[in-house]
Amino acid sequence: QMKKRCDQKLLIRMKTECVPCSLNLKTECPAGYTKVSNGTGIPDCRYYLEIKTHTLSFPGCRHHCMKEFEQPECCQGHWGSDCMGK
């Protein structure tokens, strides 16, 4: 019997909000995501503080997160919600 389903595995990546590196240690990824970075995260962003009429920019850290997602797909020659053959 030929295989009807050929689901595709997708990796969804996202980054948490940029915060001061010292505060980033406890930052968690959203539900269902796995933290890829360790410790205080990756220092690749800037965060902003508004003080009266000025906005100051500081180097910060954020975590990289990942989620594996399976997208349902039919194999070649099959179609529909039940992946019916010819």
C-alpha positions as CSV (number, residue, x, y, z in Angstrom):
1,Q,0.0,0.0,0.0
2,M,1.3,3.4,-1.0
3,K,1.8,6.0,1.6
4,K,-1.0,8.6,1.5
5,R,0.3,11.2,4.0
6,C,3.6,13.0,3.6
7,D,3.4,15.6,6.5
8,Q,6.0,18.3,6.5
9,K,8.0,19.1,9.6
10,L,8.4,22.9,10.0
11,L,10.5,24.8,12.5
12,I,9.1,28.0,13.7
13,R,11.6,30.4,15.2
14,M,11.0,33.5,17.2
15,K,12.8,35.9,19.6
16,T,11.7,37.2,22.9
17,E,11.5,40.9,23.7
18,C,14.8,42.8,24.1
19,V,15.5,43.6,27.8
20,P,18.5,44.4,29.9
21,C,20.8,41.4,29.8
22,S,20.8,41.1,33.6
23,L,17.0,40.7,33.6
24,N,16.9,38.2,30.7
25,L,18.1,35.2,32.7
26,K,14.5,34.4,33.8
27,T,12.8,35.2,30.5
28,E,10.8,32.2,29.2
29,C,9.7,31.4,25.7
30,P,6.0,31.4,24.9
31,A,4.1,28.1,25.6
32,G,5.1,25.3,23.2
33,Y,8.4,26.9,22.3
34,T,11.8,25.6,23.4
35,K,14.6,28.0,24.4
36,V,17.5,27.7,22.1
37,S,19.8,30.3,23.8
38,N,21.3,29.9,27.3
39,G,21.9,32.1,30.3
40,T,21.3,35.8,29.7
41,G,20.5,35.1,26.0
42,I,22.0,36.7,22.9
43,P,23.2,40.3,23.1
44,D,21.9,41.2,19.6
45,C,19.3,43.9,20.2
46,R,18.6,47.3,21.8
47,Y,15.9,48.4,24.2
48,Y,14.6,51.9,24.7
49,L,13.8,53.9,27.8
50,E,11.8,57.1,27.7
51,I,12.9,59.7,30.1
52,K,10.7,62.9,29.9
53,T,11.3,64.2,26.4
54,H,14.2,61.9,25.5
55,T,14.3,58.2,24.4
56,L,17.5,56.4,25.4
57,S,18.7,53.3,23.6
58,F,20.7,50.6,25.4
59,P,22.3,47.3,24.3
60,G,20.2,44.4,25.5
61,C,19.6,40.6,25.3
62,R,16.9,38.4,24.1
63,H,16.3,34.6,23.8
64,H,15.9,32.7,20.6
65,C,13.0,30.2,20.8
66,M,11.9,27.3,18.5
67,K,8.9,25.2,18.0
68,E,8.5,22.1,15.8
69,F,5.2,22.1,13.9
70,E,3.9,19.3,11.6
71,Q,2.0,20.5,8.6
72,P,-0.4,17.9,7.2
73,E,0.3,17.2,3.6
74,C,-0.7,14.4,1.1
75,C,1.9,12.5,-0.8
76,Q,2.1,12.9,-4.6
77,G,-1.0,11.5,-6.4
78,H,-3.2,11.9,-3.3
79,W,-5.4,14.8,-2.3
80,G,-8.2,16.1,-0.1
81,S,-8.6,16.1,3.7
82,D,-8.3,12.2,3.7
83,C,-5.5,12.1,1.1
84,M,-7.5,9.9,-1.2
85,G,-5.7,8.2,-4.1
86,K,-6.6,8.3,-7.8
